[in-house]
Amino acid sequence: MKKITVMGAGNIGSAIADMLQKTGDYSVTIADRDEVRLKEVTKDNGVEYSCVDVTDAASLDAVMQDAYAVLNALPFQLTQLIAEAAARTNTNYLDLTEDVASTRIVQELAKGSDYAFIPQCGLAPGFISIAANHLAKDFDRLDEVRMRVGALPTHPSNALNYNLTWSTDGVINEYIEPCEAIVDGKLTEVPAMQESEEFSIDGVRYEAFNTSGGLGTLCHTLDGKVRKLNYRSIRYPGHCSLMKALLHDLRLADRRDVLKDIFEHSLPATNQDVVIVFVTVTGWRGETFMQETFVRKIYAGDVDGTFRTGIQSTTASAICATLDMLVDGTLPQKGFVRQEEINLDTFLANRFGRVYGDQAKI
């Protein structure tokens, strides 16, 4: 039985810990600074807990001691602290960060390490890169890779057509930071909240626009191999223009703490959500110009006897599946591991990865 430390007792971290513990293959300890929350999420599920201040290096090292892996579900601002502790304690490291700068730090820590460092193991970045790379490999020459993901309320009822379904810090960060992309064959950065487009899936109208971090490392993997590659977040129509007014006209992009407070006191959370994954790849097979598309919709619902929101089940399942593949030797055992190194069919066959399977097809 592998000993696992999960950092962060929020909605995603608690789901990860519970899902791993239920397999009987892992002994899980969840760590957070909020002891009340820890007691709540570990009640009756067999998960151990440890109250830890991550700014205390000694305490952080202690909770990882002798662990096979640490799964980091804390906000992106704390990524460096957790990854450095993993390096000090010789612990395999996995995280969910969408932050580009944090991932570069993890990549540096992985150099020469005898342990695996696997960042961006969630939905986007994460599964979206696995699906996109799977489609891309079937072409002789690539033209365009379009990656779109949304975590949305199933019943939007406010002007922003949005509810909080995951990390508020993460949403704000992806709306503000520059976005990596490949434009005319060149790796570049483009502004967030730009290049808005509209489209329909299954009869429902959506918009999508540039957001930071969702590409993961795929833009570097495909650099020089594709004319155009981009990632955009899916929202209901009208969201982008209102967010631009808040971020730029009211200059809340420079006051993230104020924007976070507004979001968390004005936008209700919801358990009724849907996750949309939409990947389109165009290119040539021989002399024929072709298009392939991968689409999934995952709703909140029962997952192995427990209710999970769509964002919980997709994000937690993705990192748990990655851990399984690390344990069974499917993935490289040391150094920096990219999401696009994961085989889609292997992922979908995994006990956790099956949440993205045929039942979620449009």
VOPAGU-2260 file (C-alpha; in pm, 1 decimal, decimal comma):
REM VOPAGU-2260
SITE   aa  ch    i         X         Y         Z
SITE  MET   A    0       0,0       0,0       0,0
SITE  LYS   A    1     141,4     334,6    -109,1
SITE  LYS   A    2     146,7     623,0     138,1
SITE  ILE   A    3       8,9     941,1     -21,3
SITE  THR   A    4      -2,9    1298,0     107,1
SITE  VAL   A    5    -270,9    1527,5     -35,7
SITE  MET   A    6    -205,1    1897,5      21,0
SITE  GLY   A    7    -522,4    2103,5      48,3
SITE  ALA   A    8    -861,9    2014,6     195,9
SITE  GLY   A    9   -1076,7    2216,8     -42,3
SITE  ASN   A   10   -1339,5    2067,3    -270,8
SITE  ILE   A   11   -1084,8    1913,4    -505,2
SITE  GLY   A   12    -828,2    1802,2    -246,9
SITE  SER   A   13   -1090,3    1635,4     -30,3
SITE  ALA   A   14   -1232,9    1451,9    -333,5
SITE  ILE   A   15    -884,1    1329,4    -429,6
SITE  ALA   A   16    -815,8    1197,7     -80,2
SITE  ASP   A   17   -1152,5    1024,2     -54,6
SITE  MET   A   18   -1129,3     864,4    -398,7
SITE  LEU   A   19    -779,0     728,5    -338,2
SITE  GLN   A   20    -860,1     598,0      10,2
SITE  LYS   A   21   -1166,3     408,9    -115,9
SITE  THR   A   22    -954,5     198,8    -351,8
SITE  GLY   A   23    -778,3      25,8     -63,7
SITE  ASP   A   24    -452,0      64,2    -254,4
SITE  TYR   A   25    -342,9     387,2     -90,4
SITE  SER   A   26    -298,7     509,9     265,2
SITE  VAL   A   27    -391,0     876,0     248,4
SITE  THR   A   28    -311,5    1172,6     470,0
SITE  ILE   A   29    -465,3    1507,9     382,7
SITE  ALA   A   30    -292,9    1825,2     505,9
SITE  ASP   A   31    -422,3    2178,8     543,8
SITE  ARG   A   32    -401,2    2465,5     792,6
SITE  ASP   A   33    -777,6    2452,2     862,4
SITE  GLU   A   34    -829,8    2183,0    1125,7
SITE  VAL   A   35   -1207,9    2227,3    1131,4
SITE  ARG   A   36   -1221,4    2159,5     758,5
SITE  LEU   A   37    -984,3    1864,5     794,9
SITE  LYS   A   38   -1206,2    1700,2    1055,3
SITE  GLU   A   39   -1509,1    1753,6     835,9
SITE  VAL   A   40   -1363,8    1597,5     518,9
SITE  THR   A   41   -1201,7    1298,8     693,2
SITE  LYS   A   42   -1500,9    1197,9     903,2
SITE  ASP   A   43   -1580,8     827,7     850,4
SITE  ASN   A   44   -1373,6     777,9     533,2
SITE  GLY   A   45   -1048,3     644,8     681,8
SITE  VAL   A   46    -834,8     933,6     559,3
SITE  GLU   A   47    -582,6    1062,4     813,7
SITE  TYR   A   48    -525,5    1434,1     850,8
SITE  SER   A   49    -245,5    1667,4     951,5
SITE  CYS   A   50    -280,1    2036,2    1036,2
SITE  VAL   A   51      11,6    2202,3     858,9
SITE  ASP   A   52     124,7    2557,0     788,4
SITE  VAL   A   53     294,7    2525,4     449,2
SITE  THR   A   54     519,1    2823,6     523,9
SITE  ASP   A   55     680,7    2611,8     799,6
SITE  ALA   A   56     933,4    2403,0     606,5
SITE  ALA   A   57     994,7    2156,9     889,4
SITE  SER   A   58     624,4    2078,3     928,8
SITE  LEU   A   59     581,3    2053,5     554,1
SITE  ASP   A   60     872,4    1811,0     522,8
SITE  ALA   A   61     739,4    1603,6     810,9
SITE  VAL   A   62     398,8    1543,1     650,0
SITE  MET   A   63     570,1    1419,6     330,6
SITE  GLN   A   64     825,0    1201,0     511,0
SITE  ASP   A   65     813,2     843,6     378,0
SITE  ALA   A   66     527,5     927,0     139,0
SITE  TYR   A   67     542,1     776,6    -209,3
SITE  ALA   A   68     389,1    1089,9    -358,6
SITE  VAL   A   69     245,5    1427,0    -267,8
SITE  LEU   A   70     -58,5    1548,1    -462,9
SITE  ASN   A   71     -79,7    1926,6    -443,6
SITE  ALA   A   72    -433,0    2070,1    -456,0
SITE  LEU   A   73    -346,7    2405,6    -298,1
SITE  PRO   A   74    -373,3    2744,9    -475,8
SITE  PHE   A   75    -109,2    2813,8    -738,9
SITE  GLN   A   76      68,3    3070,3    -516,1
SITE  LEU   A   77     186,6    2782,1    -294,2
SITE  THR   A   78     311,5    2554,7    -571,8
SITE  GLN   A   79     677,5    2640,2    -525,3
SITE  LEU   A   80     672,9    2566,1    -151,0
SITE  ILE   A   81     517,0    2222,1    -197,9
SITE  ALA   A   82     736,7    2128,5    -493,9
SITE  GLU   A   83    1053,9    2231,7    -310,4
SITE  ALA   A   84     949,5    2021,7      -9,8
SITE  ALA   A   85     893,4    1724,1    -240,6
SITE  ALA   A   86    1244,2    1769,7    -378,0
SITE  ARG   A   87    1392,7    1788,7     -27,0
SITE  THR   A   88    1209,8    1477,2      95,5
SITE  ASN   A   89    1257,1    1263,1    -216,6
SITE  THR   A   90     885,2    1243,3    -284,4
SITE  ASN   A   91     713,1    1208,0    -622,0
SITE  TYR   A   92     522,0    1528,7    -696,3
SITE  LEU   A   93     190,7    1586,7    -878,8
SITE  ASP   A   94     -15,3    1905,8    -892,1
SITE  LEU   A   95    -312,5    2079,3   -1057,3
SITE  THR   A   96    -165,1    2423,2   -1121,7
SITE  GLU   A   97    -268,0    2625,0   -1423,8
SITE  ASP   A   98      -0,8    2886,8   -1353,0
SITE  VAL   A   99     270,1    2898,6   -1619,0
SITE  ALA   A  100     540,0    3050,3   -1394,5
SITE  SER   A  101     481,6    2788,4   -1123,2
SITE  THR   A  102     514,4    2507,4   -1376,1
SITE  ARG   A  103     848,9    2644,0   -1492,1
SITE  ILE   A  104     971,4    2626,9   -1130,9
SITE  VAL   A  105     857,4    2264,2   -1104,7
SITE  GLN   A  106    1038,9    2186,8   -1430,1
SITE  GLU   A  107    1362,4    2329,4   -1289,0
SITE  LEU   A  108    1327,4    2126,0    -967,9
SITE  ALA   A  109    1280,0    1809,9   -1175,5
SITE  LYS   A  110    1616,9    1841,5   -1348,6
SITE  GLY   A  111    1840,7    1556,3   -1235,4
SITE  SER   A  112    1585,2    1428,3    -983,4
SITE  ASP   A  113    1540,4    1054,9    -925,0
SITE  TYR   A  114    1171,6    1120,5    -856,1
SITE  ALA   A  115     887,9    1219,4   -1088,2
SITE  PHE   A  116     759,1    1576,7   -1106,8
SITE  ILE   A  117     423,2    1580,3   -1289,2
SITE  PRO   A  118     248,9    1919,4   -1282,0
SITE  GLN   A  119     -82,9    2021,5   -1439,0
SITE  CYS   A  120    -259,1    1686,6   -1378,5
SITE  GLY   A  121    -615,8    1817,4   -1373,9
SITE  LEU   A  122    -869,8    1903,3   -1641,8
SITE  ALA   A  123    -709,4    2202,5   -1815,3
SITE  PRO   A  124    -420,9    2189,6   -1803,9
SITE  GLY   A  125    -416,0    1812,9   -1788,1
SITE  PHE   A  126    -667,4    1594,4   -1965,3
SITE  ILE   A  127    -719,9    1847,3   -2244,1
SITE  SER   A  128    -353,6    1804,6   -2350,4
SITE  ILE   A  129    -383,9    1425,6   -2342,4
SITE  ALA   A  130    -685,9    1437,9   -2574,1
SITE  ALA   A  131    -535,4    1700,6   -2807,0
SITE  ASN   A  132    -204,4    1519,4   -2844,5
SITE  HIS   A  133    -388,1    1192,4   -2914,2
SITE  LEU   A  134    -569,1    1349,9   -3208,6
SITE  ALA   A  135    -257,7    1531,4   -3332,0
SITE  LYS   A  136     -54,8    1209,3   -3357,7
SITE  ASP   A  137    -294,5    1072,8   -3621,5
SITE  PHE   A  138    -196,7    1339,2   -3876,6
SITE  ASP   A  139      98,6    1336,5   -4114,9
SITE  ARG   A  140     110,8    1716,4   -4102,7
SITE  LEU   A  141     -69,2    1943,8   -3858,9
SITE  ASP   A  142    -243,2    2270,2   -3940,2
SITE  GLU   A  143    -440,2    2377,3   -3631,0
SITE  VAL   A  144    -508,3    2253,4   -3276,6
SITE  ARG   A  145    -798,7    2419,2   -3093,1
SITE  MET   A  146    -852,3    2331,7   -2725,8
SITE  ARG   A  147   -1164,3    2451,1   -2543,2
SITE  VAL   A  148   -1274,9    2371,6   -2186,6
SITE  GLY   A  149   -1546,8    2510,0   -1962,7
SITE  ALA   A  150   -1668,1    2440,6   -1608,9
SITE  LEU   A  151   -2013,2    2597,5   -1608,6
SITE  PRO   A  152   -2333,8    2609,7   -1405,6
SITE  THR   A  153   -2607,3    2402,3   -1565,8
SITE  HIS   A  154   -2861,0    2672,4   -1470,4
SITE  PRO   A  155   -2698,7    3018,3   -1505,5
SITE  SER   A  156   -2908,5    3289,7   -1344,8
SITE  ASN   A  157   -2698,7    3607,0   -1310,0
SITE  ALA   A  158   -2561,2    3870,9   -1544,4
SITE  LEU   A  159   -2222,3    3700,6   -1568,7
SITE  ASN   A  160   -2391,2    3366,4   -1652,7
SITE  TYR   A  161   -2144,0    3208,8   -1414,0
SITE  ASN   A  162   -2115,2    3046,7   -1071,5
SITE  LEU   A  163   -1805,7    2961,6    -871,6
SITE  THR   A  164   -1728,1    2596,7    -939,0
SITE  TRP   A  165   -1357,8    2587,1    -846,0
SITE  SER   A  166   -1069,6    2805,4    -720,1
SITE  THR   A  167   -1149,1    3179,0    -727,2
SITE  ASP   A  168    -775,4    3256,8    -736,6
SITE  GLY   A  169    -736,6    3023,5   -1032,5
SITE  VAL   A  170   -1017,9    3185,6   -1230,9
SITE  ILE   A  171    -880,2    3535,3   -1172,6
SITE  ASN   A  172    -527,7    3428,4   -1262,0
SITE  GLU   A  173    -630,3    3274,6   -1592,9
SITE  TYR   A  174    -830,7    3587,1   -1683,2
SITE  ILE   A  175    -531,2    3817,9   -1628,8
SITE  GLU   A  176    -201,1    3645,2   -1708,0
SITE  PRO   A  177     -61,3    3621,0   -2064,7
SITE  CYS   A  178    -157,1    3311,6   -2263,2
SITE  GLU   A  179      87,1    3092,4   -2452,8
SITE  ALA   A  180     -10,2    3007,4   -2809,6
SITE  ILE   A  181     135,5    2917,0   -3147,3
SITE  VAL   A  182      49,6    3172,0   -3416,0
SITE  ASP   A  183     169,6    3130,8   -3775,8
SITE  GLY   A  184     405,0    2856,8   -3661,1
SITE  LYS   A  185     569,7    3064,2   -3388,9
SITE  LEU   A  186     545,0    3015,7   -3011,9
SITE  THR   A  187     422,9    3343,4   -2864,4
SITE  GLU   A  188     209,5    3503,8   -2594,8
SITE  VAL   A  189    -134,2    3654,7   -2651,1
SITE  PRO   A  190    -348,5    3861,5   -2410,6
SITE  ALA   A  191    -610,9    3696,3   -2192,7
SITE  MET   A  192    -981,5    3769,8   -2258,4
SITE  GLN   A  193    -918,2    3833,3   -2629,8
SITE  GLU   A  194   -1014,1    3658,0   -2956,9
SITE  SER   A  195   -1366,5    3576,1   -2844,3
SITE  GLU   A  196   -1561,4    3329,4   -3058,1
SITE  GLU   A  197   -1909,2    3173,1   -3044,0
SITE  PHE   A  198   -2018,6    2819,3   -3128,3
SITE  SER   A  199   -2281,1    2557,8   -3042,3
SITE  ILE   A  200   -2250,6    2213,7   -2886,5
SITE  ASP   A  201   -2551,0    1987,0   -2858,0
SITE  GLY   A  202   -2780,7    2279,8   -2938,7
SITE  VAL   A  203   -2646,0    2509,8   -2664,9
SITE  ARG   A  204   -2472,9    2837,8   -2753,5
SITE  TYR   A  205   -2134,1    2917,6   -2594,8
SITE  GLU   A  206   -1850,9    3166,9   -2625,4
SITE  ALA   A  207   -1479,0    3105,0   -2576,0
SITE  PHE   A  208   -1184,1    3339,4   -2527,0
SITE  ASN   A  209    -813,2    3327,5   -2444,6
SITE  THR   A  210    -723,2    3233,2   -2087,3
SITE  SER   A  211    -387,4    3153,2   -1935,0
SITE  GLY   A  212    -242,7    2814,3   -1846,3
SITE  GLY   A  213    -482,5    2568,6   -2008,7
SITE  LEU   A  214    -234,2    2458,8   -2274,2
SITE  GLY   A  215      10,0    2318,8   -2021,8
SITE  THR   A  216     334,2    2223,1   -2196,9
SITE  LEU   A  217     171,6    2114,0   -2523,8
SITE  CYS   A  218     261,3    2436,8   -2701,9
SITE  HIS   A  219     630,0    2359,0   -2639,4
SITE  THR   A  220     587,7    1995,0   -2743,8
SITE  LEU   A  221     423,6    2095,5   -3073,9
SITE  ASP   A  222     634,8    2405,4   -3137,8
SITE  GLY   A  223     752,2    2393,3   -3498,9
SITE  LYS   A  224     499,3    2121,7   -3586,6
SITE  VAL   A  225     172,6    2316,1   -3614,8
SITE  ARG   A  226      65,4    2643,7   -3775,8
SITE  LYS   A  227    -179,1    2744,0   -3504,0
SITE  LEU   A  228    -247,1    2618,9   -3151,0
SITE  ASN   A  229    -452,1    2786,5   -2880,1
SITE  TYR   A  230    -653,8    2729,9   -2564,9
SITE  ARG   A  231    -972,8    2914,6   -2472,0
SITE  SER   A  232   -1215,9    2889,2   -2181,1
SITE  ILE   A  233   -1580,1    2818,8   -2257,5
SITE  ARG   A  234   -1848,2    3039,1   -2101,8
SITE  TYR   A  235   -2207,5    3133,4   -2179,7
SITE  PRO   A  236   -2243,2    3432,6   -2418,3
SITE  GLY   A  237   -2197,7    3775,6   -2259,9
SITE  HIS   A  238   -1956,5    3670,0   -1985,9
SITE  CYS   A  239   -1641,2    3792,1   -2159,1
SITE  SER   A  240   -1758,2    4149,4   -2221,3
SITE  LEU   A  241   -1872,3    4194,4   -1861,0
SITE  MET   A  242   -1546,0    4054,5   -1726,0
SITE  LYS   A  243   -1348,1    4292,6   -1946,0
SITE  ALA   A  244   -1540,6    4582,2   -1791,5
SITE  LEU   A  245   -1452,8    4462,6   -1442,1
SITE  LEU   A  246   -1089,0    4385,6   -1516,2
SITE  HIS   A  247    -997,7    4677,3   -1740,3
SITE  ASP   A  248   -1253,9    4956,5   -1720,8
SITE  LEU   A  249   -1279,4    4929,3   -1339,6
SITE  ARG   A  250    -910,3    4823,5   -1319,6
SITE  LEU   A  251    -977,1    4528,5   -1090,7
SITE  ALA   A  252    -701,8    4338,5   -1270,0
SITE  ASP   A  253    -470,1    4547,7   -1051,4
SITE  ARG   A  254    -671,3    4471,6    -734,6
SITE  ARG   A  255    -708,8    4095,7    -730,0
SITE  ASP   A  256    -798,3    4086,4    -362,9
SITE  VAL   A  257   -1095,0    4317,5    -426,2
SITE  LEU   A  258   -1208,8    4115,2    -726,8
SITE  LYS   A  259   -1182,9    3791,9    -527,2
SITE  ASP   A  260   -1391,6    3941,6    -248,5
SITE  ILE   A  261   -1657,2    4054,5    -496,6
SITE  PHE   A  262   -1670,3    3712,1    -660,9
SITE  GLU   A  263   -1693,8    3517,8    -338,3
SITE  HIS   A  264   -1962,8    3742,3    -189,0
SITE  SER   A  265   -2166,7    3799,1    -504,4
SITE  LEU   A  266   -2139,5    3482,3    -714,5
SITE  PRO   A  267   -2290,7    3181,5    -538,0
SITE  ALA   A  268   -2121,6    2845,2    -561,6
SITE  THR   A  269   -2321,1    2561,7    -715,8
SITE  ASN   A  270   -2315,7    2183,4    -714,5
SITE  GLN   A  271   -2513,8    2174,1   -1038,8
SITE  ASP   A  272   -2240,6    2208,5   -1296,6
SITE  VAL   A  273   -2122,8    2069,7   -1627,4
SITE  VAL   A  274   -1770,1    2032,8   -1764,1
SITE  ILE   A  275   -1723,0    2064,7   -2140,2
SITE  VAL   A  276   -1414,9    1936,2   -2322,6
SITE  PHE   A  277   -1392,9    2031,3   -2692,1
SITE  VAL   A  278   -1080,5    1963,7   -2901,7
SITE  THR   A  279   -1055,2    2010,9   -3277,7
SITE  VAL   A  280    -745,9    1923,4   -3481,2
SITE  THR   A  281    -700,7    1985,1   -3853,7
SITE  GLY   A  282    -420,7    1874,0   -4081,1
SITE  TRP   A  283    -321,4    1644,8   -4364,0
SITE  ARG   A  284    -330,9    1270,6   -4400,0
SITE  GLY   A  285    -140,6    1214,6   -4715,5
SITE  GLU   A  286    -279,9    1478,4   -4952,9
SITE  THR   A  287    -621,7    1500,7   -4784,0
SITE  PHE   A  288    -705,1    1790,9   -4552,4
SITE  MET   A  289    -891,3    1641,4   -4252,6
SITE  GLN   A  290   -1051,5    1737,2   -3922,0
SITE  GLU   A  291   -1090,1    1528,4   -3605,2
SITE  THR   A  292   -1286,7    1634,7   -3297,0
SITE  PHE   A  293   -1304,2    1507,7   -2937,7
SITE  VAL   A  294   -1602,0    1627,2   -2731,5
SITE  ARG   A  295   -1722,0    1537,8   -2383,0
SITE  LYS   A  296   -1980,2    1671,9   -2138,4
SITE  ILE   A  297   -1950,6    1559,0   -1776,3
SITE  TYR   A  298   -2228,1    1654,8   -1535,8
SITE  ALA   A  299   -2243,6    1657,0   -1158,5
SITE  GLY   A  300   -2363,2    1321,4   -1030,1
SITE  ASP   A  301   -2283,5     992,9    -862,6
SITE  VAL   A  302   -1924,1     867,4    -887,5
SITE  ASP   A  303   -1875,6     527,9    -722,1
SITE  GLY   A  304   -2150,4     593,8    -471,3
SITE  THR   A  305   -2057,9     953,2    -385,7
SITE  PHE   A  306   -2204,0    1271,3    -532,6
SITE  ARG   A  307   -1937,4    1478,4    -708,3
SITE  THR   A  308   -1968,0    1803,1    -898,4
SITE  GLY   A  309   -1851,4    1793,5   -1256,8
SITE  ILE   A  310   -1535,5    1988,6   -1179,2
SITE  GLN   A  311   -1462,0    1768,3    -876,8
SITE  SER   A  312   -1498,8    1442,9   -1064,6
SITE  THR   A  313   -1301,4    1551,1   -1372,4
SITE  THR   A  314   -1016,7    1721,8   -1187,9
SITE  ALA   A  315    -977,0    1470,3    -905,2
SITE  SER   A  316   -1013,5    1173,1   -1139,6
SITE  ALA   A  317    -742,3    1307,0   -1369,6
SITE  ILE   A  318    -475,4    1341,4   -1101,1
SITE  CYS   A  319    -574,4    1009,5    -941,0
SITE  ALA   A  320    -544,9     833,8   -1278,5
SITE  THR   A  321    -201,5     990,9   -1328,5
SITE  LEU   A  322     -92,3     862,1    -987,6
SITE  ASP   A  323    -213,1     511,5   -1076,7
SITE  MET   A  324      -8,9     521,0   -1398,1
SITE  LEU   A  325     298,1     640,1   -1211,7
SITE  VAL   A  326     261,6     355,7    -961,7
SITE  ASP   A  327     217,0      85,2   -1226,0
SITE  GLY   A  328     516,1     204,7   -1427,9
SITE  THR   A  329     318,4     332,7   -1727,4
SITE  LEU   A  330     474,0     677,9   -1684,3
SITE  PRO   A  331     841,3     775,3   -1652,0
SITE  GLN   A  332     961,4     724,3   -1295,8
SITE  LYS   A  333    1182,8    1030,7   -1266,3
SITE  GLY   A  334    1230,9    1382,6   -1393,7
SITE  PHE   A  335     975,7    1615,4   -1551,8
SITE  VAL   A  336     673,0    1438,1   -1700,7
SITE  ARG   A  337     443,0    1617,0   -1943,3
SITE  GLN   A  338      70,4    1547,2   -1966,4
SITE  GLU   A  339      98,5    1473,9   -2337,8
SITE  GLU   A  340     321,2    1175,6   -2253,8
SITE  ILE   A  341       7,6    1002,9   -2121,5
SITE  ASN   A  342    -171,1     772,7   -2366,4
SITE  LEU   A  343    -540,8     861,6   -2403,1
SITE  ASP   A  344    -663,4     502,4   -2433,9
SITE  THR   A  345    -467,9     401,0   -2124,2
SITE  PHE   A  346    -607,4     698,8   -1936,6
SITE  LEU   A  347    -968,5     624,2   -2034,0
SITE  ALA   A  348    -927,4     258,0   -1935,0
SITE  ASN   A  349    -807,2     356,5   -1588,4
SITE  ARG   A  350   -1052,4     316,9   -1297,8
SITE  PHE   A  351   -1044,0     692,9   -1238,4
SITE  GLY   A  352   -1010,1     807,8   -1598,7
SITE  ARG   A  353   -1331,8     631,7   -1695,6
SITE  VAL   A  354   -1526,6     942,5   -1587,1
SITE  TYR   A  355   -1425,4    1086,8   -1928,0
SITE  GLY   A  356   -1540,7     772,6   -2112,6
SITE  ASP   A  357   -1813,2     690,2   -2361,3
SITE  GLN   A  358   -2097,1     783,5   -2124,5
SITE  ALA   A  359   -1979,3    1147,1   -2148,4
SITE  LYS   A  360   -1986,2    1165,1   -2527,3
SITE  ILE   A  361   -2216,8    1415,9   -2695,6
